[in-house]
Amino acid sequence: MSGGSDDGSSAGRIVVRGVPVAPGLAVGAALFHDEVDIDVPVRALTPEDVPGELRRLSNALRVAKRQLQEVEQSIGKEVGRRDARIFSVQQLLLDDPALRRDLRKTIEERLLNAEVAVHDAVAAWSERLANVPAGDPVADLRDVGRRLLRQLAGQAKRRPPPASKSGEKQVLVTRELLPSDTAALDRSQLAAIVTASGGGASHAAILARALGIPAVTDVDVANLPARGGAWIVDGTRGEVLLNPSPADLERAREAAAEFERLRDELAVHTRGFARTADDVAIELLVNVENFTGLPEELIDDLSGVGLYRTEFLFMASSSFPTEQQQYEHYRHAAERLGQREITFRTIDVGGDKPLPYFRLPSKPNPVLGWRGLRLSLQWPDMFYTQLRALLRASAHGRVRILVPMVTMVEEFRRVRAILTEVQGDLRREGLPFDEAVPLGAMVEVPAIALAARSLASEADFLSVGTNDLSQYALATDRNNARVAELYQPLHPGVISLVRHVIRGAAEAGTPVSVCGEMAGEPDSALLLLGCGLRSFSMSPYLLPVVRRLFANVTLAQAEAVAAQALELSTVAEIRQLLHRLVVEVAPELATLLPASPS
């Protein structure tokens, strides 16, 4: 927390710095709120009490699941089914046989009431999942646990924050915001959110971004002064301004209005290939897990899909989807794009993306273990089924197949051999497929990035997953708040790795794209353009911003700034250099970008 005034007119002005999780700027009155913990009564049962207690538990589970279905449907209408699927994950938790077994065991064997069963199960499972490095399983468990306890206590709904009497929008200040809390908020009265915990990958943060609510986390909310007056929350820079001056407020309100105007304006400019100011064509693709929730006009305008995450089909199912179910899903996606290319990544679960119906051994470092392609090669029935479905779908569109987490060229050769075998099976069965379907490899492991030239000689295309590549290269869990500052994709070493992959692919004459967050973040996108990248795949909602940037910069400018960046030693120097050019060539994007480091 830092204090001070820029212009001498705001005595007591306090700037609180946290971690930005949802962009935007907002002004509102602070509302301190924390849900009161639900009491957990402890009652000893007799054997005769057990059937009735099991019925209480069963009824609470049934009602909680129905509520989650209603929340998912309601939120899906606002933000699309993709982000609302958070509540599908919670429904799967409620249906998990192992969790239900633990709940019944407390009642049947320990002869304790359902409230204790829920409390103890959530505590035990939270401890088991504490080392899962990404996603939000512990928060989902707590959310589900609260919902069950409210049902058992006869409380139909959570206690909402009180409404503003003045009609002024509010800045909600709370210790933690779980997904159901976020979904239940009255957005008409909400300006922004400030929390003590919950990183950028948390489900509550994902919902806040989808709903357009600026949010900052990692703030010591317990020690914030509960004083009156407006607060300014900058979810792009991760700052909260208390006791702002009149000038601060005027600037903030103008910037907030400009942010909304520009975001709406850019959203309509998505058609066709991007072109630099000197008319160099740049391929802009999107990352999706389905097309639900995307505006039809956006889908119609897409150049193609650079990353279709097939694991979300598996995560949304209660058991492994059959070949026919997968085929119909992939065929529908391919037909929706017509003659545009769609790249399906084979299932990438394990590590940070567990399947509730497929239990993997618990390991200290799951992201370094049995996940991605490693899992597929050791679980051939699942892999063969998916490859058959994908090949069959290739008869209905321009399908490419991408395998994740490749570590060695030998692994990729095994995949090629398996694909050839599956193609032979389909021919013998008389099932149509694209005989020339391209097979690509994701570059996420530093060792294979260094061997990119060799991998590119074997693969039909490469796709660089900069999120995991950065995480592995920096030995830093990007979702761990204690080391989050070390997760810097613009680290000189990470930049060198990515450039090495781009050059290796070019030498082999193999197409290469980047599908990680670097592709959609303007500063790093500019750098990648200058390093020779010509294909970028990103979130659909980042595409118009990158398109606008590229339209305003020449290739010579991008190459020059990339060469300068590669000579610098620190992340701050590199980001400042890139940010300066971005703001210079496209000043209208300034309100959408994080602040340049000083």
Buried (B, 14 or more C-beta within 10 A) or exposed (E): EEEEBEEEEBEEBBBBBBBBBBBBBBBBBBBBBEBEEBEBEEEEBEEEBBEEBBEBBBEBBEBBBEBBEEBBEEBBEBBBBBBBBBBBBBBBBBBBEEBBEBBBEBBBEEBBBBBBBBBBBBEEBBEEBEEBBBBBBBBBBBBBBBBBBBBBBEEEEBEEBEEBEEEEBBBBBBBBBBBBBBBBBEEEBBBBBBBBBBBBBBBBBBBBBBBBBBBBBBBEBEEBEEEEEBBBBBBBBBBBBBBBBEEBBEBBBEBBEBBBEBBEEBBEBBEEEBEBBEEBEBBBBBBBBBBEBBBEEBBEBBBBBBBBBBBBBBBBBEEBBEBEBBBBBBBBBBEBBEEBBBBBBBBBBBBBBBBBBBEBEEEEEBBEBBBBBBBBBEBEEBBBBBBBBBBBBBBBBBBBBBBBBBBBBEBBEBBBEBBEEBBEEBEEEEEEBBEEBBBBBBBBBBEBBBBBBBBBBBBBBBBBBBBBBBBBBBEBBBBEBEEBEBBBBBBBEBBBBBBBBBBBBBEBEBBBBBBBBBBBBBBBBBBBBBBBBBBBBBEBBBBBBBBBBBBBBBBEBBBEBBEBBBEBEEBBBBBBBBBEBBBEBBEBBBBBBBBBEE
